[in-house]
Amino acid sequence: MNVAENLIAALADHGVTTVWGVVGDALNPVTDAIRREDRIEWIGVRHEEAAAFAAGAQAQLTGTIGVCMGTVGPGSIHLLNGLYDAKKSHAPVLAVCGQVPTEEMGSEFFQEVNNDVLFSDVSVFTHTVTSAAQMPQILEQAVNTAYAQQGVAVLTLPGDIGDLKLEDDAAPRFAPRPAEAAAPVAQIQEAARVLADADAVTLLVGRGGRESRQQVLDLADRLQAPMVLTLKAKEGLEHDNPYAVGQSGLIGNPAAAKALDDCDVLFLVGTDFPYREWLPKGKTVIQLNSRAEHIGRRINVEHALVGHVGPTLDALLPQLPDKRPSGRHLDKATKAYATWHEAQQRLTDPDHDKKLLGRLRSLGDNPDKLIRPEIVAQALNEHADPDAIFTSDTGMSTVWLSRFIEFSGTRRLLGSYNLGSMANAMPQALGAQALDRSRQVIACCGDGGLMMLLGDLRTAVTYDLPATFVVFDNGRLGMVKLEQEQGGLPEFGTELDNPDIAAVAAAMGLDAVRVTDPDEVAPAIQRALASGRPALLDIVTNPDEVSIPPKPKVAQAWGFAIAKSKETIESA
């Protein structure tokens, strides 16, 4: 074998089924090895950023390392944003990058960049292969480190390395994953003592608790504790959960905020929830996390549990007293959540706004009928399969998903929820769909996000990836608009001069429809999901529909009023 063949055979043996990237120069030996490897599908994207997002999505869904490639210089640079998303999402990803021939390295050769320096911040491992003798040990180190530290490994191949013959055909031996472990006994005993003495406990549960659903539910039951879920914890923990009271933060609701404010003990379970302003003050805090470096970096933690959620709760639950608290704290929170949820559901009726004329600015499709984004999200919730995979763009589309799409059954969820990048939903949907073309994949796209990487819509057609792309087309950078107006600033720079996105998608070969009538939303979604082809719905939604924070501040309301006054005066 040569270096490239050894690399690809090892990845195929390990279970990698897809490699994403753009072909060219230094990586030609690698793509040629993929061409001859039946177990791996090459998907050539139009932009390497999409490749990295797709690989990161696959890593998050499968737990197996995702693989993307970028060739010399600009091709590798384009990977960075998607790789940063993988880093922030703790997704194991291998990026194989091209480099100029070894004899030209360091000479400022055409397209040369120093990959080891370029990727030093985004990666947990980076190395440039300079001889065939370094393989396959360098590949072992790269993959093992990506798994051990749940991050990005970057392997750079100069143009003259891929074709070099190996002295033997030794296959890499990737290390086994470490076993999950409970927190130390002393930490568990101390946490049990605090919980036993508490009158009102609220759980804030994150991604780390998803695989330990029953233990988390048992904990909430024993403590009679309301459960606030992070966005990533909706998957696996939201459905059939009598303790859940929704999300916190900007996408949250008043019941969740009240459950956090009214507790005397806050128990953070498998979460690194980053928004300090939404965490309550003056509480006794317990934090359970497998990463010691995450303990206490958002809020002062008196009682740390350093371990995995499942084994730790298995050890903790028997130490809690059988006598349960009164349940008043839980009842109050769940009743408040039910009231809020019922009010939200009224907004999903297509007839809700038929008599309401809004300021539609330049959209103008049908000024007598506004499409609330809530209607779109609710229709997706009703008609999507119980095992559908959803992706969402950063911004308002994530708000509507979080509030109206329930992750029942085995539904999965992906988004750029730590990096907060635009343009992630479409390429992540491509990655998800490539894993299983028979499974329903739905991308909840913002119009701004979709337009950013628009070219890779064609990738769905080229490789027969039958994802459904639902565009919340409000002609705005909606979250930025809201930020400006809450700060008292008139809207500026957020308006998007969109084309007919459905017409563009149709020209690219997708089944595409533009929806301008609330009554047509549900039927259009049903048809798109049943098409079995790449499909896009360009749904024109109300640009003035906003998400009200769980605890609106007087300054925000005053700022919003001032901003609207300025906008009215300037438009007069």
Stockholm file with secondary structure:
# STOCKHOLM 1.0

chainA/1-572         MNVAENLIAALADHGVTTVWGVVGDALNPVTDAIRREDRIEWIGVRHEEAAAFAAGAQAQLTGTIGVCMGTVGPGSIHLLNGLYDAKKSHAPVLAVCGQVPTEEMGSEFFQEVNNDVLFSDVSVFTHTVTSAAQMPQILEQAVNTAYAQQGVAVLTLPGDIGDLKLEDDAAPRFAPRPAEAAAPVAQIQEAARVLADADAVTLLVGRGGRESRQQVLDLADRLQAPMVLTLKAKEGLEHDNPYAVGQSGLIGNPAAAKALDDCDVLFLVGTDFPYREWLPKGKTVIQLNSRAEHIGRRINVEHALVGHVGPTLDALLPQLPDKRPSGRHLDKATKAYATWHEAQQRLTDPDHDKKLLGRLRSLGDNPDKLIRPEIVAQALNEHADPDAIFTSDTGMSTVWLSRFIEFSGTRRLLGSYNLGSMANAMPQALGAQALDRSRQVIACCGDGGLMMLLGDLRTAVTYDLPATFVVFDNGRLGMVKLEQEQGGLPEFGTELDNPDIAAVAAAMGLDAVRVTDPDEVAPAIQRALASGRPALLDIVTNPDEVSIPPKPKVAQAWGFAIAKSKETIESA
#=GR chainA/1-572 SS CBHHHHHHHHHHHHTCCEEEECCCGGGHHHHHHHHTCTTCEEEECSSHHHHHHHHHHHHHHHSSCEEEEECTTHHHHTTHHHHHHHHHTTCCEEEEEEECCGGGTTTTCTTCCCHHHHTTTTEEEEEECCSGGGTTHHHHHHHHHHHHHTSEEEEEEETTTTTCBCSSCCCCCCCCCCCCCCCCHHHHHHHHHHHHHCSCEEEEECGGGGGGHHHHHHHHHHHTCCEEECGGGHHHHSTTCTTBCCCCGGGCCHHHHHHHHHCSEEEEESCCCCCGGGSCSSCEEEEEESCGGGTTSSSCCSEEEESCHHHHHHHHGGGSCSSCCCSHHHHHHHHHHHHHHHHHHHTTCTTTTTTCCCCCTTCCSCTTCCCCHHHHHHHHHHHSCTTCEEEECTTHHHHHHHHHCCCCTTCEEEECTTTCCSSCHHHHHHHHHHHCTTSCEEEEEEHHHHHHTGGGHHHHHHTTCCCEEEEEECSBCHHHHHHHHHTTCCCCSCBCCCCCHHHHHHHTTCEEEEECCGGGHHHHHHHHHHSCSCEEEEEECCTTCCCCCSSCCHHHHHHHHHHHHHHHHHHC
#=GC SS_cons         CBHHHHHHHHHHHHTCCEEEECCCGGGHHHHHHHHTCTTCEEEECSSHHHHHHHHHHHHHHHSSCEEEEECTTHHHHTTHHHHHHHHHTTCCEEEEEEECCGGGTTTTCTTCCCHHHHTTTTEEEEEECCSGGGTTHHHHHHHHHHHHHTSEEEEEEETTTTTCBCSSCCCCCCCCCCCCCCCCHHHHHHHHHHHHHCSCEEEEECGGGGGGHHHHHHHHHHHTCCEEECGGGHHHHSTTCTTBCCCCGGGCCHHHHHHHHHCSEEEEESCCCCCGGGSCSSCEEEEEESCGGGTTSSSCCSEEEESCHHHHHHHHGGGSCSSCCCSHHHHHHHHHHHHHHHHHHHTTCTTTTTTCCCCCTTCCSCTTCCCCHHHHHHHHHHHSCTTCEEEECTTHHHHHHHHHCCCCTTCEEEECTTTCCSSCHHHHHHHHHHHCTTSCEEEEEEHHHHHHTGGGHHHHHHTTCCCEEEEEECSBCHHHHHHHHHTTCCCCSCBCCCCCHHHHHHHTTCEEEEECCGGGHHHHHHHHHHSCSCEEEEEECCTTCCCCCSSCCHHHHHHHHHHHHHHHHHHC
//
